[in-house]
Amino acid sequence: ISAHPSEVQLLNVRETGSVLDGKFEIVQPLGSGGMGEVYLVRHLHLQETRVIKILRQDLAADQSLQKRFMREARLATQIKHPNVAILYDFSRLDDGSFYMVWEHIQGEEVGDRLRRAGPFPVPVAVQLGIQALRGLEAIHASGVIHRDLSPDNLMIMEDRRGQPTLKIIDLGLARTLEADANYEITQVGMFMGKLQYCSPEQAGASSSGQPLDARSDIYSLGQVLYEMISGRPPFDSENQAGFIFKRLSGDPL
């Protein structure tokens, strides 16, 4: 789990060196998601680094958001696969905030790699794409769709042989395939997921009432692979709506 430096300013920052729940020492803040603070921590007893995601205190009193945070943890614990980030623990702090303890992945986001070095060599992109599909297979086999696949939610690390390994991170928008099509825990008018990479059916789900399935994640991954190989997304726009209209009416770049 990672975040861009620009997001750190969004945090309700907890002090570096302070200890969470008597066992996790904060090493540094990593960023902020839509509903969580993210920190790199050190387990005081195991002497290993972890990543902790905490439900923001200003949202902790919201029962619906608490339910979503708990649901994210329950879903993540069902998925055991080398290409999916590991959830180690889920608990609650004294101030009432829920937190999750995730695997610390020492690597680089696909998005950062693209911005730093440009397109991937095709054999490497294919190798990583296969790994992403294997991770998705495990997620979908658990009855879950990710709903937020993007270059920033795919992490690249090296295995013991020095070979690139991909892990899917951040199940914060994940949802069971059996969930009611109209069920959504979000603020009014807030779209869950990135419009640049979401499928057309995901973008129109709130108005169509049609449930999403695993094919939506496959579409999103296809867009990421396109960008990994070509160095640019298949569609670009200066506004959110443009991402939807261009993919329905125009050819990829």
Secondary structure in CASP SS format (residue, H / E / C, confidence):
PFRMAT SS
TARGET T0000
AUTHOR 0000-0000-0000
METHOD secondary structure of the structure
MODEL  1
I C 1.00
S C 1.00
A C 1.00
H C 1.00
P H 1.00
S H 1.00
E H 1.00
V H 1.00
Q H 1.00
L H 1.00
L C 1.00
N C 1.00
V C 1.00
R C 1.00
E C 1.00
T C 1.00
G C 1.00
S C 1.00
V E 1.00
L E 1.00
D C 1.00
G C 1.00
K C 1.00
F E 1.00
E E 1.00
I E 1.00
V E 1.00
Q E 1.00
P E 1.00
L E 1.00
G E 1.00
S E 1.00
G C 1.00
G C 1.00
M C 1.00
G E 1.00
E E 1.00
V E 1.00
Y E 1.00
L E 1.00
V E 1.00
R E 1.00
H E 1.00
L C 1.00
H C 1.00
L C 1.00
Q C 1.00
E C 1.00
T E 1.00
R E 1.00
V E 1.00
I E 1.00
K E 1.00
I E 1.00
L E 1.00
R C 1.00
Q C 1.00
D C 1.00
L C 1.00
A C 1.00
A C 1.00
D C 1.00
Q H 1.00
S H 1.00
L H 1.00
Q H 1.00
K H 1.00
R H 1.00
F H 1.00
M H 1.00
R H 1.00
E H 1.00
A H 1.00
R H 1.00
L H 1.00
A H 1.00
T H 1.00
Q C 1.00
I C 1.00
K C 1.00
H C 1.00
P C 1.00
N C 1.00
V E 1.00
A C 1.00
I C 1.00
L E 1.00
Y E 1.00
D E 1.00
F E 1.00
S E 1.00
R E 1.00
L C 1.00
D C 1.00
D C 1.00
G C 1.00
S C 1.00
F E 1.00
Y E 1.00
M E 1.00
V E 1.00
W E 1.00
E E 1.00
H C 1.00
I C 1.00
Q C 1.00
G C 1.00
E E 1.00
E E 1.00
V H 1.00
G H 1.00
D H 1.00
R H 1.00
L H 1.00
R H 1.00
R H 1.00
A H 1.00
G C 1.00
P C 1.00
F C 1.00
P C 1.00
V H 1.00
P H 1.00
V H 1.00
A H 1.00
V H 1.00
Q H 1.00
L H 1.00
G H 1.00
I H 1.00
Q H 1.00
A H 1.00
L H 1.00
R H 1.00
G H 1.00
L H 1.00
E H 1.00
A H 1.00
I H 1.00
H H 1.00
A H 1.00
S C 1.00
G C 1.00
V E 1.00
I E 1.00
H C 1.00
R C 1.00
D C 1.00
L C 1.00
S C 1.00
P H 1.00
D H 1.00
N H 1.00
L E 1.00
M E 1.00
I E 1.00
M E 1.00
E E 1.00
D C 1.00
R C 1.00
R C 1.00
G C 1.00
Q C 1.00
P E 1.00
T E 1.00
L E 1.00
K E 1.00
I E 1.00
I C 1.00
D C 1.00
L C 1.00
G C 1.00
L C 1.00
A C 1.00
R E 1.00
T E 1.00
L C 1.00
E C 1.00
A C 1.00
D C 1.00
A C 1.00
N C 1.00
Y C 1.00
E C 1.00
I C 1.00
T C 1.00
Q C 1.00
V C 1.00
G C 1.00
M C 1.00
F C 1.00
M C 1.00
G C 1.00
K C 1.00
L C 1.00
Q C 1.00
Y C 1.00
C C 1.00
S C 1.00
P H 1.00
E H 1.00
Q H 1.00
A H 1.00
G C 1.00
A H 1.00
S H 1.00
S H 1.00
S H 1.00
G C 1.00
Q C 1.00
P C 1.00
L C 1.00
D C 1.00
A H 1.00
R H 1.00
S H 1.00
D H 1.00
I H 1.00
Y H 1.00
S H 1.00
L H 1.00
G H 1.00
Q H 1.00
V H 1.00
L H 1.00
Y H 1.00
E H 1.00
M H 1.00
I H 1.00
S H 1.00
G C 1.00
R C 1.00
P C 1.00
P C 1.00
F C 1.00
D C 1.00
S C 1.00
E C 1.00
N C 1.00
Q H 1.00
A H 1.00
G H 1.00
F H 1.00
I H 1.00
F H 1.00
K H 1.00
R H 1.00
L H 1.00
S H 1.00
G C 1.00
D C 1.00
P C 1.00
L C 1.00
END
